[in-house]
């Protein structure tokens, strides 16, 4: 058998910066990052409308003062939230801008917004000219500590979440704490659930810290939130850099609680936010872990208490698992189909440590749901 | 300045197999490749119509006998050639099949065809579920020794070649020499030009070998072509595995002769084949290298003679560079824009060794063109 063997490694590196007032004229961080670069390079901004149109004045003023890059005068505003990933016209608008403004692959596309906008822009950047440099400026708790600092992007297609997407590390990420001021109550809280998740799977000390600080987090204490974001981002980044950055295997520890969460978001037409759905998905899989004998009663009730203390609902009428036409159960197969290979679900054996299973028992799921309804 | 540093490497590996009669019932190679795999995995085939519909009978018979994978019964036929990359409906057809047949990312999409079909299918596979495993079965000289064994894919958009695409290594490549029997004269010859190119940039011994065997190649001697393909594939693969597999820099040695070639293909609506255009592009940049004092007269005439001996035209009316409204010169800026960064053109300083320049002189280009018209 004659063959040639190909083998090579590609190194990926990027920094996640933490700052306050990224486009304040007194803050040179953003400009300095590009300073050593060739100044003929362009930067094109796509901005989440939820951030407010005033940001375009700030960007213009900033690039009037700082000249490391050529600002493309058109700033593209797109809606925030899942809708921007559902309609391909926003994807097309970015491609058109790349073409019109001749953004080449040594130039930059920057996205300012929540996770959905970052996912959309990251995907458009990744496939234009086989990958234009992508700068992420996440504006929500969720995107600053989770989706925005990772390596995935995507849009929805055929009504399926992230049906189209790639693994494409950003060129750099800038987390600006001031953007968090613009968040409503639900978006503020929603992002905390991914921190609870990563603590549950990887770091019992961080879980205890969240327990201790739950009151301050719920009361929107800025310094407390800053620590939560940086520690959560760090745990996520360590995980990505670990065994399988581009997820070629079947194991997805960071998807704890996500099989039902993804489905619930879709069933509610994304009226339930991702973080809220993840909290309910974690509650379900926590009680399931307990009923299956993996997780102690004590740990189970600590987890449910924390979620409630943070202000999360523990379940939703559409999380109904007991009947033959349960829609949420379809989430199991869709989860498997999207990730590929064998169904692999992360459960908990204690706080800070997960255990993988390859099937879920419908009877136990039904009991878990009843436990949660009782707690609401 | 507070930041988190992300850093990881991703290893990519694949084999390029050489065989004869891939779907002959007596040839277990293809089945054996997947044998250790979980047999619930699916394989979906997309086939270039130019290969002939009979291949679907062969595939069906093969998977009746060999059971390592589940064959998706629908085999999708698409037109060959550039048209399949110009119309996004073919891209959509593949996505629809992925959705309908629930091809997950541990399953396989196989493409059988020339470079255009492989580029299209590779792109669709790369962005579906963030990357379904992709098997390439190239059927032309060009795709067996160049595009099909590399890491790029793409489709055309806004009338621009490969405007959309990614870097995504295949899972495996199977080169079947029997497919070459189906090629017409132009397709057979066309693929040889990329072998001349890689020899000119990297391997003077291989260039001499092509000179010695030019007659046999033009006469379609199978064994001679087999060696040309394997050596050319090997040089390409070594180059990819070298410094910059995903082309983050501006240097593109393998694009020798390609700035004008890409533009000529587009100007002739792809009536001039890629390999034919590359031969003309190499002739232009060879004479340009000579007139600029980089390349000796002796080497210059050896190169032009070889191209002619292989049956290539050396220039084309649309390669006209002398006037203010020369269309081919637009290719320089489009080439720069697609690759990004500074314009970087590979010229020759001797056979087997290139030299990079960052501008092209219009007067010298005009003289080079006149030299080639004189030789036609």
HADDOCK unambig.tbl for C-alpha pairs under 7 A between the chains (distance, minus, plus):
assign (segid A and resid 2 and name CA) (segid B and resid 17 and name CA) 5.97 0.50 0.50
assign (segid A and resid 2 and name CA) (segid B and resid 18 and name CA) 5.51 0.50 0.50
assign (segid A and resid 3 and name CA) (segid B and resid 15 and name CA) 6.34 0.50 0.50
assign (segid A and resid 3 and name CA) (segid B and resid 16 and name CA) 5.31 0.50 0.50
assign (segid A and resid 3 and name CA) (segid B and resid 17 and name CA) 4.22 0.50 0.50
assign (segid A and resid 3 and name CA) (segid B and resid 18 and name CA) 5.81 0.50 0.50
assign (segid A and resid 4 and name CA) (segid B and resid 15 and name CA) 5.65 0.50 0.50
assign (segid A and resid 4 and name CA) (segid B and resid 16 and name CA) 5.09 0.50 0.50
assign (segid A and resid 4 and name CA) (segid B and resid 17 and name CA) 6.57 0.50 0.50
assign (segid A and resid 5 and name CA) (segid B and resid 14 and name CA) 6.18 0.50 0.50
assign (segid A and resid 5 and name CA) (segid B and resid 15 and name CA) 4.60 0.50 0.50
assign (segid A and resid 5 and name CA) (segid B and resid 16 and name CA) 6.48 0.50 0.50
assign (segid A and resid 6 and name CA) (segid B and resid 13 and name CA) 5.41 0.50 0.50
assign (segid A and resid 6 and name CA) (segid B and resid 14 and name CA) 5.21 0.50 0.50
assign (segid A and resid 6 and name CA) (segid B and resid 15 and name CA) 5.85 0.50 0.50
assign (segid A and resid 6 and name CA) (segid B and resid 237 and name CA) 6.56 0.50 0.50
assign (segid A and resid 7 and name CA) (segid B and resid 12 and name CA) 5.73 0.50 0.50
assign (segid A and resid 7 and name CA) (segid B and resid 13 and name CA) 4.35 0.50 0.50
assign (segid A and resid 7 and name CA) (segid B and resid 14 and name CA) 6.67 0.50 0.50
assign (segid A and resid 7 and name CA) (segid B and resid 241 and name CA) 6.61 0.50 0.50
assign (segid A and resid 8 and name CA) (segid B and resid 11 and name CA) 5.86 0.50 0.50
assign (segid A and resid 8 and name CA) (segid B and resid 12 and name CA) 5.50 0.50 0.50
assign (segid A and resid 8 and name CA) (segid B and resid 13 and name CA) 6.60 0.50 0.50
assign (segid A and resid 8 and name CA) (segid B and resid 241 and name CA) 5.22 0.50 0.50
assign (segid A and resid 9 and name CA) (segid B and resid 9 and name CA) 6.17 0.50 0.50
assign (segid A and resid 9 and name CA) (segid B and resid 10 and name CA) 5.43 0.50 0.50
assign (segid A and resid 9 and name CA) (segid B and resid 11 and name CA) 4.20 0.50 0.50
assign (segid A and resid 9 and name CA) (segid B and resid 12 and name CA) 5.93 0.50 0.50
assign (segid A and resid 10 and name CA) (segid B and resid 9 and name CA) 5.44 0.50 0.50
assign (segid A and resid 10 and name CA) (segid B and resid 10 and name CA) 5.42 0.50 0.50
assign (segid A and resid 10 and name CA) (segid B and resid 11 and name CA) 6.50 0.50 0.50
assign (segid A and resid 11 and name CA) (segid B and resid 8 and name CA) 5.85 0.50 0.50
assign (segid A and resid 11 and name CA) (segid B and resid 9 and name CA) 4.19 0.50 0.50
assign (segid A and resid 11 and name CA) (segid B and resid 10 and name CA) 6.49 0.50 0.50
assign (segid A and resid 12 and name CA) (segid B and resid 7 and name CA) 5.73 0.50 0.50
assign (segid A and resid 12 and name CA) (segid B and resid 8 and name CA) 5.50 0.50 0.50
assign (segid A and resid 12 and name CA) (segid B and resid 9 and name CA) 5.92 0.50 0.50
assign (segid A and resid 13 and name CA) (segid B and resid 6 and name CA) 5.39 0.50 0.50
assign (segid A and resid 13 and name CA) (segid B and resid 7 and name CA) 4.35 0.50 0.50
assign (segid A and resid 13 and name CA) (segid B and resid 8 and name CA) 6.61 0.50 0.50
assign (segid A and resid 14 and name CA) (segid B and resid 5 and name CA) 6.19 0.50 0.50
assign (segid A and resid 14 and name CA) (segid B and resid 6 and name CA) 5.20 0.50 0.50
assign (segid A and resid 14 and name CA) (segid B and resid 7 and name CA) 6.68 0.50 0.50
assign (segid A and resid 15 and name CA) (segid B and resid 3 and name CA) 6.32 0.50 0.50
assign (segid A and resid 15 and name CA) (segid B and resid 4 and name CA) 5.64 0.50 0.50
assign (segid A and resid 15 and name CA) (segid B and resid 5 and name CA) 4.61 0.50 0.50
assign (segid A and resid 15 and name CA) (segid B and resid 6 and name CA) 5.84 0.50 0.50
assign (segid A and resid 16 and name CA) (segid B and resid 3 and name CA) 5.29 0.50 0.50
assign (segid A and resid 16 and name CA) (segid B and resid 4 and name CA) 5.08 0.50 0.50
assign (segid A and resid 16 and name CA) (segid B and resid 5 and name CA) 6.47 0.50 0.50
assign (segid A and resid 17 and name CA) (segid B and resid 2 and name CA) 5.96 0.50 0.50
assign (segid A and resid 17 and name CA) (segid B and resid 3 and name CA) 4.22 0.50 0.50
assign (segid A and resid 17 and name CA) (segid B and resid 4 and name CA) 6.57 0.50 0.50
assign (segid A and resid 18 and name CA) (segid B and resid 2 and name CA) 5.51 0.50 0.50
assign (segid A and resid 18 and name CA) (segid B and resid 3 and name CA) 5.83 0.50 0.50
assign (segid A and resid 102 and name CA) (segid B and resid 337 and name CA) 6.86 0.50 0.50
assign (segid A and resid 104 and name CA) (segid B and resid 337 and name CA) 5.21 0.50 0.50
assign (segid A and resid 104 and name CA) (segid B and resid 338 and name CA) 6.08 0.50 0.50
assign (segid A and resid 104 and name CA) (segid B and resid 339 and name CA) 6.97 0.50 0.50
assign (segid A and resid 104 and name CA) (segid B and resid 340 and name CA) 4.67 0.50 0.50
assign (segid A and resid 105 and name CA) (segid B and resid 339 and name CA) 6.40 0.50 0.50
assign (segid A and resid 105 and name CA) (segid B and resid 340 and name CA) 4.58 0.50 0.50
assign (segid A and resid 106 and name CA) (segid B and resid 340 and name CA) 4.89 0.50 0.50
assign (segid A and resid 106 and name CA) (segid B and resid 341 and name CA) 5.16 0.50 0.50
assign (segid A and resid 127 and name CA) (segid B and resid 164 and name CA) 5.22 0.50 0.50
assign (segid A and resid 127 and name CA) (segid B and resid 165 and name CA) 5.02 0.50 0.50
assign (segid A and resid 127 and name CA) (segid B and resid 166 and name CA) 5.61 0.50 0.50
assign (segid A and resid 128 and name CA) (segid B and resid 163 and name CA) 5.93 0.50 0.50
assign (segid A and resid 128 and name CA) (segid B and resid 164 and name CA) 4.95 0.50 0.50
assign (segid A and resid 128 and name CA) (segid B and resid 165 and name CA) 6.57 0.50 0.50
assign (segid A and resid 129 and name CA) (segid B and resid 162 and name CA) 6.78 0.50 0.50
assign (segid A and resid 129 and name CA) (segid B and resid 163 and name CA) 4.97 0.50 0.50
assign (segid A and resid 129 and name CA) (segid B and resid 164 and name CA) 5.64 0.50 0.50
assign (segid A and resid 129 and name CA) (segid B and resid 165 and name CA) 6.36 0.50 0.50
assign (segid A and resid 129 and name CA) (segid B and resid 338 and name CA) 5.93 0.50 0.50
assign (segid A and resid 130 and name CA) (segid B and resid 164 and name CA) 6.23 0.50 0.50
assign (segid A and resid 130 and name CA) (segid B and resid 165 and name CA) 4.62 0.50 0.50
assign (segid A and resid 130 and name CA) (segid B and resid 166 and name CA) 4.25 0.50 0.50
assign (segid A and resid 130 and name CA) (segid B and resid 167 and name CA) 6.42 0.50 0.50
assign (segid A and resid 131 and name CA) (segid B and resid 166 and name CA) 6.65 0.50 0.50
assign (segid A and resid 162 and name CA) (segid B and resid 129 and name CA) 6.78 0.50 0.50
assign (segid A and resid 163 and name CA) (segid B and resid 128 and name CA) 5.94 0.50 0.50
assign (segid A and resid 163 and name CA) (segid B and resid 129 and name CA) 5.00 0.50 0.50
assign (segid A and resid 164 and name CA) (segid B and resid 127 and name CA) 5.23 0.50 0.50
assign (segid A and resid 164 and name CA) (segid B and resid 128 and name CA) 4.95 0.50 0.50
assign (segid A and resid 164 and name CA) (segid B and resid 129 and name CA) 5.66 0.50 0.50
assign (segid A and resid 164 and name CA) (segid B and resid 130 and name CA) 6.24 0.50 0.50
assign (segid A and resid 165 and name CA) (segid B and resid 127 and name CA) 5.02 0.50 0.50
assign (segid A and resid 165 and name CA) (segid B and resid 128 and name CA) 6.56 0.50 0.50
assign (segid A and resid 165 and name CA) (segid B and resid 129 and name CA) 6.36 0.50 0.50
assign (segid A and resid 165 and name CA) (segid B and resid 130 and name CA) 4.62 0.50 0.50
assign (segid A and resid 166 and name CA) (segid B and resid 127 and name CA) 5.61 0.50 0.50
assign (segid A and resid 166 and name CA) (segid B and resid 130 and name CA) 4.26 0.50 0.50
assign (segid A and resid 166 and name CA) (segid B and resid 131 and name CA) 6.65 0.50 0.50
assign (segid A and resid 167 and name CA) (segid B and resid 130 and name CA) 6.41 0.50 0.50
assign (segid A and resid 237 and name CA) (segid B and resid 6 and name CA) 6.57 0.50 0.50
assign (segid A and resid 241 and name CA) (segid B and resid 7 and name CA) 6.61 0.50 0.50
assign (segid A and resid 241 and name CA) (segid B and resid 8 and name CA) 5.21 0.50 0.50
assign (segid A and resid 337 and name CA) (segid B and resid 102 and name CA) 6.87 0.50 0.50
assign (segid A and resid 337 and name CA) (segid B and resid 104 and name CA) 5.21 0.50 0.50
assign (segid A and resid 338 and name CA) (segid B and resid 104 and name CA) 6.07 0.50 0.50
assign (segid A and resid 338 and name CA) (segid B and resid 129 and name CA) 5.93 0.50 0.50
assign (segid A and resid 339 and name CA) (segid B and resid 104 and name CA) 6.97 0.50 0.50
assign (segid A and resid 339 and name CA) (segid B and resid 105 and name CA) 6.40 0.50 0.50
assign (segid A and resid 340 and name CA) (segid B and resid 104 and name CA) 4.69 0.50 0.50
assign (segid A and resid 340 and name CA) (segid B and resid 105 and name CA) 4.59 0.50 0.50
assign (segid A and resid 340 and name CA) (segid B and resid 106 and name CA) 4.89 0.50 0.50
assign (segid A and resid 341 and name CA) (segid B and resid 106 and name CA) 5.14 0.50 0.50
